[in-house]
Amino acid sequence: MNRSEVIPSLVLSGYALGRIAAQDAGNDAPAAQWRVLSLLDQSGPRRVGELAAAARTTQPG
């Protein structure tokens, strides 16, 4: 496998593992909520626009 094949595979695997972990934990919160909480935990308070950029989404998202 080359790099262009490995990266998408790793990303998809990461999402799948996250879904499996959430199911096993009995958690109904969307993965996006966990991502935002993780970002806040790691880097502290942020403005909404900064948080959206760090989460790779749009501000309304």
C-alpha distance matrix in Angstrom:
0.0 3.8 6.8 8.2 6.1 6.4 10.1 11.5 10.4 12.1 15.0 15.6 15.5 17.9 20.2 20.3 21.2 23.8 25.4 25.5 27.1 29.6 30.6 31.1 33.2 35.2 34.6 35.1 34.4 31.6 28.5 29.6 32.7 30.9 28.8 32.0 33.8 31.0 31.1 34.9 34.8 32.5 34.3 37.7 39.6 38.3 39.7 38.4 36.8 35.1 33.9 32.6 30.7 29.2 28.2 26.8 29.3 32.7 35.9 37.4 34.2
3.8 0.0 3.8 5.6 5.5 6.3 8.9 11.0 11.0 12.3 14.8 16.1 16.6 18.4 20.7 21.4 22.3 24.5 26.3 26.9 28.3 30.5 31.9 32.6 34.4 36.4 35.4 35.8 34.6 31.7 28.4 29.1 32.3 30.7 28.1 31.1 33.1 30.3 30.0 33.8 33.9 31.4 32.8 36.3 38.1 36.6 37.9 36.7 34.8 33.0 32.2 30.8 28.6 27.3 26.7 25.0 27.7 31.0 34.2 35.9 33.0
6.8 3.8 0.0 3.8 5.4 5.1 6.2 9.0 9.9 10.4 12.4 14.5 15.2 16.3 18.6 19.9 20.8 22.5 24.6 25.5 26.6 28.6 30.3 31.2 32.6 34.6 33.3 33.7 32.2 29.3 25.9 26.3 29.4 27.8 25.0 27.8 29.9 27.1 26.6 30.3 30.6 28.0 29.2 32.7 34.5 32.9 34.2 33.1 31.2 29.3 28.6 27.4 25.0 23.7 23.2 21.6 24.5 27.7 30.9 32.8 29.9
8.2 5.6 3.8 0.0 3.8 5.7 5.9 7.2 9.2 10.7 11.7 13.3 14.9 16.3 17.9 19.3 20.8 22.3 23.9 25.2 26.7 28.3 29.9 31.2 32.6 34.3 32.8 32.8 31.3 28.1 24.9 25.1 28.5 27.4 24.6 27.3 29.7 27.3 26.6 30.4 31.0 28.7 29.7 33.1 34.5 32.6 33.5 32.1 30.0 28.6 27.8 26.1 23.9 23.0 22.3 20.2 22.7 25.8 29.1 30.8 28.0
6.1 5.5 5.4 3.8 0.0 3.8 5.8 6.1 6.6 9.0 10.7 11.4 12.6 14.7 16.3 17.1 18.7 20.7 22.0 23.0 24.7 26.5 27.7 28.9 30.7 32.4 31.3 31.3 30.2 27.2 24.1 24.8 28.2 26.9 24.5 27.6 29.8 27.4 27.3 31.0 31.5 29.4 30.9 34.1 35.6 34.0 35.0 33.4 31.6 30.3 29.1 27.4 25.6 24.5 23.3 21.5 23.8 27.0 30.4 31.7 28.6
6.4 6.3 5.1 5.7 3.8 0.0 3.8 5.7 5.2 6.1 8.7 10.1 10.4 12.2 14.5 15.2 16.2 18.3 20.1 20.8 22.1 24.3 25.7 26.5 28.2 30.2 29.1 29.6 28.5 25.6 22.3 23.3 26.4 24.7 22.4 25.6 27.4 24.8 24.9 28.7 28.7 26.6 28.3 31.6 33.4 32.1 33.5 32.1 30.6 28.9 27.5 26.3 24.6 22.9 21.8 20.5 23.2 26.6 29.7 31.2 28.0
10.1 8.9 6.2 5.9 5.8 3.8 0.0 3.8 5.4 5.1 6.2 8.7 9.8 10.6 12.6 14.3 15.3 16.6 18.7 20.0 21.0 22.8 24.6 25.7 27.0 28.8 27.3 27.6 26.1 23.1 19.7 20.3 23.4 21.9 19.3 22.3 24.4 21.8 21.6 25.4 25.7 23.6 25.1 28.3 30.0 28.5 29.8 28.4 26.8 25.1 23.8 22.5 20.8 19.2 18.1 16.8 19.5 23.0 26.1 27.7 24.6
11.5 11.0 9.0 7.2 6.1 5.7 3.8 0.0 3.8 5.4 5.1 6.2 8.5 9.8 10.8 12.3 14.2 15.5 16.8 18.4 20.0 21.3 22.8 24.4 25.8 27.3 25.8 25.6 24.3 21.2 18.1 18.7 22.2 21.0 18.7 21.7 24.1 22.0 21.9 25.7 26.3 24.7 26.1 29.1 30.4 28.8 29.7 27.9 26.4 25.2 23.7 21.9 20.6 19.4 17.7 16.1 18.2 21.6 24.9 26.0 22.8
10.4 11.0 9.9 9.2 6.6 5.2 5.4 3.8 0.0 3.8 5.5 5.3 6.1 8.6 10.1 10.5 12.1 14.2 15.5 16.4 18.2 20.0 21.1 22.3 24.2 25.8 24.8 25.0 24.2 21.3 18.3 19.7 22.9 21.3 19.5 22.9 24.8 22.5 23.1 26.8 27.0 25.4 27.4 30.3 31.9 30.7 31.9 30.1 29.0 27.7 25.8 24.3 23.3 21.7 19.8 18.8 20.8 24.4 27.4 28.4 24.9
12.1 12.3 10.4 10.7 9.0 6.1 5.1 5.4 3.8 0.0 3.8 5.5 5.0 6.1 8.7 9.8 10.3 12.2 14.3 15.1 16.2 18.3 19.9 20.8 22.2 24.2 23.1 23.7 22.6 20.0 16.6 18.0 20.9 18.9 17.0 20.4 22.0 19.4 20.1 23.8 23.7 22.0 24.2 27.2 29.0 28.0 29.6 28.1 27.2 25.5 23.5 22.5 21.5 19.4 17.7 17.3 19.7 23.4 26.2 27.5 24.0
15.0 14.8 12.4 11.7 10.7 8.7 6.2 5.1 5.5 3.8 0.0 3.8 5.4 5.1 6.4 8.7 9.9 10.7 12.6 14.4 15.4 16.7 18.7 20.1 21.2 22.8 21.2 21.3 19.9 17.0 13.7 14.6 17.8 16.3 14.1 17.4 19.4 17.2 17.7 21.4 21.7 20.3 22.2 25.0 26.5 25.3 26.5 24.8 23.9 22.5 20.4 19.1 18.3 16.5 14.4 13.9 16.1 19.8 22.6 23.7 20.2
15.6 16.1 14.5 13.3 11.4 10.1 8.7 6.2 5.3 5.5 3.8 0.0 3.8 5.4 5.2 6.2 8.6 9.9 10.7 12.4 14.3 15.5 16.7 18.4 20.0 21.3 20.0 19.9 19.1 16.2 13.3 14.9 18.1 16.8 15.4 18.8 20.7 19.0 19.9 23.4 23.8 22.9 24.9 27.4 28.7 27.5 28.7 26.5 25.9 24.9 22.5 20.9 20.6 19.1 16.5 16.0 17.5 21.0 23.8 24.4 20.7
15.5 16.6 15.2 14.9 12.6 10.4 9.8 8.5 6.1 5.0 5.4 3.8 0.0 3.8 5.5 5.0 6.1 8.5 9.9 10.4 12.1 14.2 15.3 16.3 18.2 19.9 19.1 19.7 19.2 16.9 13.9 16.1 18.8 16.9 15.9 19.6 20.8 18.7 20.2 23.6 23.4 22.5 25.0 27.5 29.2 28.5 30.1 28.2 27.9 26.6 24.0 22.9 22.7 20.6 18.2 18.3 20.0 23.7 26.2 26.9 23.2
17.9 18.4 16.3 16.3 14.7 12.2 10.6 9.8 8.6 6.1 5.1 5.4 3.8 0.0 3.8 5.4 5.2 6.2 8.7 9.9 10.5 12.3 14.3 15.3 16.4 18.4 17.1 17.9 16.8 14.6 11.2 13.3 15.7 13.5 12.3 16.1 17.2 15.0 16.4 19.9 19.6 18.7 21.3 23.8 25.5 25.0 26.7 25.0 24.9 23.4 20.7 20.0 19.9 17.5 15.1 15.8 17.7 21.4 23.6 24.5 20.9
20.2 20.7 18.6 17.9 16.3 14.5 12.6 10.8 10.1 8.7 6.4 5.2 5.5 3.8 0.0 3.8 5.5 5.1 6.3 8.7 9.9 10.6 12.4 14.3 15.3 16.6 15.0 15.1 14.1 11.5 8.5 10.8 13.5 12.0 11.2 14.8 16.3 14.8 16.4 19.6 19.8 19.5 21.8 23.9 25.1 24.4 25.7 23.6 23.7 22.7 19.8 18.6 19.1 17.2 14.2 14.7 15.9 19.4 21.7 22.0 18.3
20.3 21.4 19.9 19.3 17.1 15.2 14.3 12.3 10.5 9.8 8.7 6.2 5.0 5.4 3.8 0.0 3.8 5.4 5.2 6.2 8.6 9.9 10.7 12.3 14.2 15.4 14.7 15.1 15.0 13.0 10.7 13.6 16.0 14.3 14.3 17.9 18.9 17.6 19.6 22.6 22.4 22.4 25.0 27.0 28.3 27.8 29.2 27.0 27.3 26.4 23.3 22.2 22.9 20.9 17.9 18.5 19.4 22.9 25.0 25.1 21.3
21.2 22.3 20.8 20.8 18.7 16.2 15.3 14.2 12.1 10.3 9.9 8.6 6.1 5.2 5.5 3.8 0.0 3.8 5.4 5.0 6.1 8.5 9.9 10.4 12.1 14.1 13.7 15.0 14.9 13.6 11.0 14.2 15.8 13.4 13.7 17.4 17.8 16.0 18.4 21.3 20.5 20.5 23.5 25.5 27.2 27.2 29.0 27.2 27.8 26.4 23.3 22.8 23.4 21.0 18.2 19.5 20.8 24.3 26.2 26.5 22.8
23.8 24.5 22.5 22.3 20.7 18.3 16.6 15.5 14.2 12.2 10.7 9.9 8.5 6.2 5.1 5.4 3.8 0.0 3.8 5.4 5.1 6.1 8.6 9.9 10.5 12.3 10.9 12.0 11.5 10.1 7.4 10.7 12.1 9.7 10.3 14.0 14.2 12.9 15.5 18.1 17.6 18.0 20.8 22.5 24.0 24.0 25.8 23.9 24.7 23.6 20.2 19.9 20.9 18.4 15.5 17.2 18.2 21.6 23.1 23.3 19.7
25.4 26.3 24.6 23.9 22.0 20.1 18.7 16.8 15.5 14.3 12.6 10.7 9.9 8.7 6.3 5.2 5.4 3.8 0.0 3.8 5.5 5.1 6.2 8.6 9.9 10.5 9.6 10.0 10.3 9.0 7.6 11.2 12.7 11.1 12.4 15.7 16.1 15.6 18.1 20.5 20.3 21.1 23.8 25.1 26.2 26.1 27.5 25.3 26.2 25.5 22.1 21.3 22.7 20.7 17.4 18.9 19.2 22.3 23.8 23.5 19.7
25.5 26.9 25.5 25.2 23.0 20.8 20.0 18.4 16.4 15.1 14.4 12.4 10.4 9.9 8.7 6.2 5.0 5.4 3.8 0.0 3.8 5.5 5.2 6.1 8.6 9.9 10.2 11.6 12.8 12.3 11.0 14.8 15.8 13.7 15.2 18.7 18.5 17.6 20.5 22.8 22.0 22.8 25.8 27.2 28.7 29.0 30.6 28.6 29.6 28.7 25.3 24.7 26.0 23.8 20.7 22.2 22.8 26.0 27.5 27.2 23.5
27.1 28.3 26.6 26.7 24.7 22.1 21.0 20.0 18.2 16.2 15.4 14.3 12.1 10.5 9.9 8.6 6.1 5.1 5.5 3.8 0.0 3.8 5.5 5.1 6.1 8.6 8.6 11.0 11.7 12.0 10.4 14.1 14.4 11.7 13.6 16.9 16.1 15.1 18.3 20.3 19.1 20.0 23.3 24.5 26.2 26.9 28.9 27.2 28.5 27.3 23.8 23.8 25.2 22.6 19.8 21.9 22.7 25.9 26.9 26.9 23.4
29.6 30.5 28.6 28.3 26.5 24.3 22.8 21.3 20.0 18.3 16.7 15.5 14.2 12.3 10.6 9.9 8.5 6.1 5.1 5.5 3.8 0.0 3.8 5.5 5.1 6.1 5.2 7.2 8.1 8.8 8.3 12.0 11.8 9.8 12.4 15.2 14.4 14.3 17.6 19.2 18.4 19.9 22.9 23.6 24.8 25.4 27.1 25.1 26.8 26.0 22.3 22.2 24.1 21.8 18.8 21.0 21.2 24.0 24.8 24.4 21.0
30.6 31.9 30.3 29.9 27.7 25.7 24.6 22.8 21.1 19.9 18.7 16.7 15.3 14.3 12.4 10.7 9.9 8.6 6.2 5.2 5.5 3.8 0.0 3.8 5.4 5.1 6.1 7.7 10.0 10.9 11.1 14.8 14.8 13.4 16.0 18.7 18.1 18.1 21.3 22.9 22.1 23.7 26.7 27.3 28.4 29.0 30.5 28.3 30.0 29.4 25.7 25.4 27.3 25.3 22.0 24.0 23.9 26.7 27.6 26.8 23.3
31.1 32.6 31.2 31.2 28.9 26.5 25.7 24.4 22.3 20.8 20.1 18.4 16.3 15.3 14.3 12.3 10.4 9.9 8.6 6.1 5.1 5.5 3.8 0.0 3.8 5.4 7.7 10.5 12.6 13.9 13.7 17.4 17.1 15.0 17.6 20.4 19.2 18.9 22.4 23.8 22.5 24.0 27.2 28.0 29.4 30.4 32.3 30.5 32.2 31.3 27.6 27.7 29.5 27.0 24.1 26.3 26.6 29.5 30.3 29.8 26.4
33.2 34.4 32.6 32.6 30.7 28.2 27.0 25.8 24.2 22.2 21.2 20.0 18.2 16.4 15.3 14.2 12.1 10.5 9.9 8.6 6.1 5.1 5.4 3.8 0.0 3.8 5.4 9.0 10.7 12.8 12.8 16.2 15.1 12.9 16.0 18.3 16.6 16.6 20.3 21.2 19.8 21.7 24.9 25.2 26.7 27.9 29.9 28.3 30.3 29.4 25.7 26.1 28.1 25.6 22.8 25.5 25.7 28.4 28.7 28.3 25.1
35.2 36.4 34.6 34.3 32.4 30.2 28.8 27.3 25.8 24.2 22.8 21.3 19.9 18.4 16.6 15.4 14.1 12.3 10.5 9.9 8.6 6.1 5.1 5.4 3.8 0.0 3.8 6.6 9.4 11.9 13.0 16.3 15.0 13.8 17.1 19.1 17.7 18.4 21.8 22.6 21.6 23.8 26.8 26.8 27.7 28.8 30.4 28.4 30.6 30.2 26.4 26.5 28.9 26.8 23.7 26.2 25.9 28.2 28.5 27.5 24.5
34.6 35.4 33.3 32.8 31.3 29.1 27.3 25.8 24.8 23.1 21.2 20.0 19.1 17.1 15.0 14.7 13.7 10.9 9.6 10.2 8.6 5.2 6.1 7.7 5.4 3.8 0.0 3.8 5.7 8.5 9.8 12.8 11.3 10.4 13.8 15.6 14.3 15.3 18.6 19.3 18.7 21.1 23.7 23.6 24.3 25.3 26.7 24.7 26.9 26.5 22.8 22.9 25.4 23.4 20.3 22.9 22.5 24.7 24.8 23.9 20.9
35.1 35.8 33.7 32.8 31.3 29.6 27.6 25.6 25.0 23.7 21.3 19.9 19.7 17.9 15.1 15.1 15.0 12.0 10.0 11.6 11.0 7.2 7.7 10.5 9.0 6.6 3.8 0.0 3.8 6.4 9.1 11.5 10.4 10.7 13.9 15.3 14.7 16.4 19.2 19.8 20.0 22.4 24.6 24.4 24.5 25.0 25.9 23.5 25.6 25.8 22.1 21.7 24.4 23.0 19.6 21.9 20.9 22.7 22.9 21.5 18.5
34.4 34.6 32.2 31.3 30.2 28.5 26.1 24.3 24.2 22.6 19.9 19.1 19.2 16.8 14.1 15.0 14.9 11.5 10.3 12.8 11.7 8.1 10.0 12.6 10.7 9.4 5.7 3.8 0.0 3.8 6.5 8.2 6.6 7.4 10.6 11.6 11.2 13.2 15.7 16.3 16.8 19.2 21.2 20.9 20.9 21.2 22.1 19.7 21.9 22.0 18.3 18.0 20.9 19.4 16.2 18.6 17.6 19.4 19.3 18.2 15.3
31.6 31.7 29.3 28.1 27.2 25.6 23.1 21.2 21.3 20.0 17.0 16.2 16.9 14.6 11.5 13.0 13.6 10.1 9.0 12.3 12.0 8.8 10.9 13.9 12.8 11.9 8.5 6.4 3.8 0.0 3.8 5.4 5.5 6.9 9.0 10.4 11.3 12.8 14.8 16.1 17.1 18.9 20.6 20.8 20.8 20.5 21.1 18.3 20.0 20.2 16.6 15.7 18.3 17.2 13.6 15.6 14.4 16.5 17.0 16.0 12.7
28.5 28.4 25.9 24.9 24.1 22.3 19.7 18.1 18.3 16.6 13.7 13.3 13.9 11.2 8.5 10.7 11.0 7.4 7.6 11.0 10.4 8.3 11.1 13.7 12.8 13.0 9.8 9.1 6.5 3.8 0.0 3.8 5.4 5.1 6.2 8.8 9.9 10.4 12.4 14.4 15.2 16.4 18.3 19.2 19.6 19.2 20.2 17.8 19.0 18.6 15.1 14.3 16.4 14.7 11.2 13.3 13.0 15.8 16.7 16.5 12.9
29.6 29.1 26.3 25.1 24.8 23.3 20.3 18.7 19.7 18.0 14.6 14.9 16.1 13.3 10.8 13.6 14.2 10.7 11.2 14.8 14.1 12.0 14.8 17.4 16.2 16.3 12.8 11.5 8.2 5.4 3.8 0.0 3.8 5.4 5.0 6.3 8.6 9.8 10.6 12.4 14.2 15.3 16.5 17.2 17.1 16.2 16.8 14.2 15.3 15.2 11.7 10.7 13.0 11.8 8.2 10.4 9.7 12.2 12.9 12.9 9.4
32.7 32.3 29.4 28.5 28.2 26.4 23.4 22.2 22.9 20.9 17.8 18.1 18.8 15.7 13.5 16.0 15.8 12.1 12.7 15.8 14.4 11.8 14.8 17.1 15.1 15.0 11.3 10.4 6.6 5.5 5.4 3.8 0.0 3.8 5.4 5.2 6.2 8.5 9.9 10.7 12.2 14.2 15.5 15.5 15.2 15.0 15.9 13.6 15.6 15.4 11.7 11.7 14.5 13.1 10.1 13.0 12.2 14.1 13.8 13.7 10.8
30.9 30.7 27.8 27.4 26.9 24.7 21.9 21.0 21.3 18.9 16.3 16.8 16.9 13.5 12.0 14.3 13.4 9.7 11.1 13.7 11.7 9.8 13.4 15.0 12.9 13.8 10.4 10.7 7.4 6.9 5.1 5.4 3.8 0.0 3.8 5.5 5.1 6.0 8.6 9.9 10.3 12.1 14.2 14.6 15.3 15.7 17.3 15.6 17.4 16.5 12.8 13.4 15.5 13.2 10.5 13.8 13.9 16.5 16.5 16.9 14.0
28.8 28.1 25.0 24.6 24.5 22.4 19.3 18.7 19.5 17.0 14.1 15.4 15.9 12.3 11.2 14.3 13.7 10.3 12.4 15.2 13.6 12.4 16.0 17.6 16.0 17.1 13.8 13.9 10.6 9.0 6.2 5.0 5.4 3.8 0.0 3.8 5.5 5.1 6.2 8.7 9.8 10.5 12.2 13.4 14.1 13.8 15.5 13.8 15.0 13.7 10.2 10.6 12.2 9.7 7.0 10.3 11.1 14.0 14.4 15.6 12.6
32.0 31.1 27.8 27.3 27.6 25.6 22.3 21.7 22.9 20.4 17.4 18.8 19.6 16.1 14.8 17.9 17.4 14.0 15.7 18.7 16.9 15.2 18.7 20.4 18.3 19.1 15.6 15.3 11.6 10.4 8.8 6.3 5.2 5.5 3.8 0.0 3.8 5.4 5.1 6.2 8.5 9.9 10.6 10.9 10.9 10.5 12.0 10.4 12.2 11.1 7.3 8.5 10.8 8.7 6.7 10.3 10.6 12.6 12.1 13.4 11.2
33.8 33.1 29.9 29.7 29.8 27.4 24.4 24.1 24.8 22.0 19.4 20.7 20.8 17.2 16.3 18.9 17.8 14.2 16.1 18.5 16.1 14.4 18.1 19.2 16.6 17.7 14.3 14.7 11.2 11.3 9.9 8.6 6.2 5.1 5.5 3.8 0.0 3.8 5.4 5.1 6.1 8.6 10.0 9.8 10.4 11.3 13.5 12.6 14.9 13.5 10.0 11.9 14.1 11.6 10.2 14.0 14.4 16.3 15.4 16.5 14.5
31.0 30.3 27.1 27.3 27.4 24.8 21.8 22.0 22.5 19.4 17.2 19.0 18.7 15.0 14.8 17.6 16.0 12.9 15.6 17.6 15.1 14.3 18.1 18.9 16.6 18.4 15.3 16.4 13.2 12.8 10.4 9.8 8.5 6.0 5.1 5.4 3.8 0.0 3.8 5.4 5.0 6.1 8.6 9.6 11.4 12.3 15.0 14.5 16.2 14.0 10.8 12.8 14.1 10.8 9.9 13.5 14.9 17.4 17.1 18.8 16.4
31.1 30.0 26.6 26.6 27.3 24.9 21.6 21.9 23.1 20.1 17.7 19.9 20.2 16.4 16.4 19.6 18.4 15.5 18.1 20.5 18.3 17.6 21.3 22.4 20.3 21.8 18.6 19.2 15.7 14.8 12.4 10.6 9.9 8.6 6.2 5.1 5.4 3.8 0.0 3.8 5.4 5.2 6.0 7.6 9.1 9.2 11.9 11.8 13.0 10.5 7.6 10.1 10.9 7.6 7.7 11.3 12.9 15.2 14.8 17.1 15.2
34.9 33.8 30.3 30.4 31.0 28.7 25.4 25.7 26.8 23.8 21.4 23.4 23.6 19.9 19.6 22.6 21.3 18.1 20.5 22.8 20.3 19.2 22.9 23.8 21.2 22.6 19.3 19.8 16.3 16.1 14.4 12.4 10.7 9.9 8.7 6.2 5.1 5.4 3.8 0.0 3.8 5.5 5.4 4.8 6.0 7.3 10.4 10.9 13.0 10.7 8.0 11.3 12.6 10.0 10.4 14.0 15.0 16.6 15.3 17.4 16.1
34.8 33.9 30.6 31.0 31.5 28.7 25.7 26.3 27.0 23.7 21.7 23.8 23.4 19.6 19.8 22.4 20.5 17.6 20.3 22.0 19.1 18.4 22.1 22.5 19.8 21.6 18.7 20.0 16.8 17.1 15.2 14.2 12.2 10.3 9.8 8.5 6.1 5.0 5.4 3.8 0.0 3.8 5.8 5.7 8.4 10.6 13.9 14.7 16.7 14.2 11.7 14.8 15.8 12.7 13.0 16.7 18.1 20.0 19.0 20.9 19.4
32.5 31.4 28.0 28.7 29.4 26.6 23.6 24.7 25.4 22.0 20.3 22.9 22.5 18.7 19.5 22.4 20.5 18.0 21.1 22.8 20.0 19.9 23.7 24.0 21.7 23.8 21.1 22.4 19.2 18.9 16.4 15.3 14.2 12.1 10.5 9.9 8.6 6.1 5.2 5.5 3.8 0.0 3.8 6.1 9.4 10.9 14.4 15.5 16.7 13.6 11.7 14.7 14.8 11.3 12.4 15.7 17.8 20.0 19.4 21.9 20.3
34.3 32.8 29.2 29.7 30.9 28.3 25.1 26.1 27.4 24.2 22.2 24.9 25.0 21.3 21.8 25.0 23.5 20.8 23.8 25.8 23.3 22.9 26.7 27.2 24.9 26.8 23.7 24.6 21.2 20.6 18.3 16.5 15.5 14.2 12.2 10.6 10.0 8.6 6.0 5.4 5.8 3.8 0.0 3.8 6.8 7.9 11.5 13.3 14.3 11.0 9.8 13.3 13.2 10.2 12.1 15.2 17.2 18.8 17.9 20.7 19.7
37.7 36.3 32.7 33.1 34.1 31.6 28.3 29.1 30.3 27.2 25.0 27.4 27.5 23.8 23.9 27.0 25.5 22.5 25.1 27.2 24.5 23.6 27.3 28.0 25.2 26.8 23.6 24.4 20.9 20.8 19.2 17.2 15.5 14.6 13.4 10.9 9.8 9.6 7.6 4.8 5.7 6.1 3.8 0.0 3.8 6.5 10.2 12.3 14.2 11.4 10.2 14.0 14.6 12.2 13.8 17.1 18.4 19.5 17.8 20.4 19.8
39.6 38.1 34.5 34.5 35.6 33.4 30.0 30.4 31.9 29.0 26.5 28.7 29.2 25.5 25.1 28.3 27.2 24.0 26.2 28.7 26.2 24.8 28.4 29.4 26.7 27.7 24.3 24.5 20.9 20.8 19.6 17.1 15.2 15.3 14.1 10.9 10.4 11.4 9.1 6.0 8.4 9.4 6.8 3.8 0.0 3.8 7.1 9.4 11.8 9.7 8.8 12.5 13.7 12.2 13.7 16.8 17.4 17.8 15.6 18.0 18.0
38.3 36.6 32.9 32.6 34.0 32.1 28.5 28.8 30.7 28.0 25.3 27.5 28.5 25.0 24.4 27.8 27.2 24.0 26.1 29.0 26.9 25.4 29.0 30.4 27.9 28.8 25.3 25.0 21.2 20.5 19.2 16.2 15.0 15.7 13.8 10.5 11.3 12.3 9.2 7.3 10.6 10.9 7.9 6.5 3.8 0.0 3.8 6.4 8.1 6.0 5.9 9.5 10.5 9.7 11.6 14.2 14.6 14.6 12.4 15.2 15.5
39.7 37.9 34.2 33.5 35.0 33.5 29.8 29.7 31.9 29.6 26.5 28.7 30.1 26.7 25.7 29.2 29.0 25.8 27.5 30.6 28.9 27.1 30.5 32.3 29.9 30.4 26.7 25.9 22.1 21.1 20.2 16.8 15.9 17.3 15.5 12.0 13.5 15.0 11.9 10.4 13.9 14.4 11.5 10.2 7.1 3.8 0.0 3.8 5.5 5.2 6.1 8.6 10.0 10.6 12.2 14.1 13.7 12.8 10.0 12.9 14.0
38.4 36.7 33.1 32.1 33.4 32.1 28.4 27.9 30.1 28.1 24.8 26.5 28.2 25.0 23.6 27.0 27.2 23.9 25.3 28.6 27.2 25.1 28.3 30.5 28.3 28.4 24.7 23.5 19.7 18.3 17.8 14.2 13.6 15.6 13.8 10.4 12.6 14.5 11.8 10.9 14.7 15.5 13.3 12.3 9.4 6.4 3.8 0.0 3.8 5.5 5.0 6.1 8.6 9.8 10.4 12.0 10.8 9.6 6.6 9.1 10.2
36.8 34.8 31.2 30.0 31.6 30.6 26.8 26.4 29.0 27.2 23.9 25.9 27.9 24.9 23.7 27.3 27.8 24.7 26.2 29.6 28.5 26.8 30.0 32.2 30.3 30.6 26.9 25.6 21.9 20.0 19.0 15.3 15.6 17.4 15.0 12.2 14.9 16.2 13.0 13.0 16.7 16.7 14.3 14.2 11.8 8.1 5.5 3.8 0.0 3.8 5.4 5.1 6.2 8.6 9.8 10.3 9.4 7.8 5.6 9.1 10.4
35.1 33.0 29.3 28.6 30.3 28.9 25.1 25.2 27.7 25.5 22.5 24.9 26.6 23.4 22.7 26.4 26.4 23.6 25.5 28.7 27.3 26.0 29.4 31.3 29.4 30.2 26.5 25.8 22.0 20.2 18.6 15.2 15.4 16.5 13.7 11.1 13.5 14.0 10.5 10.7 14.2 13.6 11.0 11.4 9.7 6.0 5.2 5.5 3.8 0.0 3.8 5.4 5.1 6.2 8.6 9.7 10.2 10.0 8.6 12.2 12.6
33.9 32.2 28.6 27.8 29.1 27.5 23.8 23.7 25.8 23.5 20.4 22.5 24.0 20.7 19.8 23.3 23.3 20.2 22.1 25.3 23.8 22.3 25.7 27.6 25.7 26.4 22.8 22.1 18.3 16.6 15.1 11.7 11.7 12.8 10.2 7.3 10.0 10.8 7.6 8.0 11.7 11.7 9.8 10.2 8.8 5.9 6.1 5.0 5.4 3.8 0.0 3.8 5.4 5.1 6.1 8.4 8.7 9.3 8.1 11.1 10.6
32.6 30.8 27.4 26.1 27.4 26.3 22.5 21.9 24.3 22.5 19.1 20.9 22.9 20.0 18.6 22.2 22.8 19.9 21.3 24.7 23.8 22.2 25.4 27.7 26.1 26.5 22.9 21.7 18.0 15.7 14.3 10.7 11.7 13.4 10.6 8.5 11.9 12.8 10.1 11.3 14.8 14.7 13.3 14.0 12.5 9.5 8.6 6.1 5.1 5.4 3.8 0.0 3.8 5.5 5.0 6.0 5.2 5.6 5.2 8.4 7.5
30.7 28.6 25.0 23.9 25.6 24.6 20.8 20.6 23.3 21.5 18.3 20.6 22.7 19.9 19.1 22.9 23.4 20.9 22.7 26.0 25.2 24.1 27.3 29.5 28.1 28.9 25.4 24.4 20.9 18.3 16.4 13.0 14.5 15.5 12.2 10.8 14.1 14.1 10.9 12.6 15.8 14.8 13.2 14.6 13.7 10.5 10.0 8.6 6.2 5.1 5.4 3.8 0.0 3.8 5.4 4.9 6.0 7.0 7.8 11.3 10.5
29.2 27.3 23.7 23.0 24.5 22.9 19.2 19.4 21.7 19.4 16.5 19.1 20.6 17.5 17.2 20.9 21.0 18.4 20.7 23.8 22.6 21.8 25.3 27.0 25.6 26.8 23.4 23.0 19.4 17.2 14.7 11.8 13.1 13.2 9.7 8.7 11.6 10.8 7.6 10.0 12.7 11.3 10.2 12.2 12.2 9.7 10.6 9.8 8.6 6.2 5.1 5.5 3.8 0.0 3.8 5.4 7.8 9.9 10.5 13.7 12.3
28.2 26.7 23.2 22.3 23.3 21.8 18.1 17.7 19.8 17.7 14.4 16.5 18.2 15.1 14.2 17.9 18.2 15.5 17.4 20.7 19.8 18.8 22.0 24.1 22.8 23.7 20.3 19.6 16.2 13.6 11.2 8.2 10.1 10.5 7.0 6.7 10.2 9.9 7.7 10.4 13.0 12.4 12.1 13.8 13.7 11.6 12.2 10.4 9.8 8.6 6.1 5.0 5.4 3.8 0.0 3.8 5.6 8.6 9.7 12.1 9.7
26.8 25.0 21.6 20.2 21.5 20.5 16.8 16.1 18.8 17.3 13.9 16.0 18.3 15.8 14.7 18.5 19.5 17.2 18.9 22.2 21.9 21.0 24.0 26.3 25.5 26.2 22.9 21.9 18.6 15.6 13.3 10.4 13.0 13.8 10.3 10.3 14.0 13.5 11.3 14.0 16.7 15.7 15.2 17.1 16.8 14.2 14.1 12.0 10.3 9.7 8.4 6.0 4.9 5.4 3.8 0.0 3.8 7.1 9.5 11.9 9.7
29.3 27.7 24.5 22.7 23.8 23.2 19.5 18.2 20.8 19.7 16.1 17.5 20.0 17.7 15.9 19.4 20.8 18.2 19.2 22.8 22.7 21.2 23.9 26.6 25.7 25.9 22.5 20.9 17.6 14.4 13.0 9.7 12.2 13.9 11.1 10.6 14.4 14.9 12.9 15.0 18.1 17.8 17.2 18.4 17.4 14.6 13.7 10.8 9.4 10.2 8.7 5.2 6.0 7.8 5.6 3.8 0.0 3.8 6.6 8.4 6.2
32.7 31.0 27.7 25.8 27.0 26.6 23.0 21.6 24.4 23.4 19.8 21.0 23.7 21.4 19.4 22.9 24.3 21.6 22.3 26.0 25.9 24.0 26.7 29.5 28.4 28.2 24.7 22.7 19.4 16.5 15.8 12.2 14.1 16.5 14.0 12.6 16.3 17.4 15.2 16.6 20.0 20.0 18.8 19.5 17.8 14.6 12.8 9.6 7.8 10.0 9.3 5.6 7.0 9.9 8.6 7.1 3.8 0.0 3.8 5.6 5.1
35.9 34.2 30.9 29.1 30.4 29.7 26.1 24.9 27.4 26.2 22.6 23.8 26.2 23.6 21.7 25.0 26.2 23.1 23.8 27.5 26.9 24.8 27.6 30.3 28.7 28.5 24.8 22.9 19.3 17.0 16.7 12.9 13.8 16.5 14.4 12.1 15.4 17.1 14.8 15.3 19.0 19.4 17.9 17.8 15.6 12.4 10.0 6.6 5.6 8.6 8.1 5.2 7.8 10.5 9.7 9.5 6.6 3.8 0.0 3.8 5.3
37.4 35.9 32.8 30.8 31.7 31.2 27.7 26.0 28.4 27.5 23.7 24.4 26.9 24.5 22.0 25.1 26.5 23.3 23.5 27.2 26.9 24.4 26.8 29.8 28.3 27.5 23.9 21.5 18.2 16.0 16.5 12.9 13.7 16.9 15.6 13.4 16.5 18.8 17.1 17.4 20.9 21.9 20.7 20.4 18.0 15.2 12.9 9.1 9.1 12.2 11.1 8.4 11.3 13.7 12.1 11.9 8.4 5.6 3.8 0.0 3.8
34.2 33.0 29.9 28.0 28.6 28.0 24.6 22.8 24.9 24.0 20.2 20.7 23.2 20.9 18.3 21.3 22.8 19.7 19.7 23.5 23.4 21.0 23.3 26.4 25.1 24.5 20.9 18.5 15.3 12.7 12.9 9.4 10.8 14.0 12.6 11.2 14.5 16.4 15.2 16.1 19.4 20.3 19.7 19.8 18.0 15.5 14.0 10.2 10.4 12.6 10.6 7.5 10.5 12.3 9.7 9.7 6.2 5.1 5.3 3.8 0.0
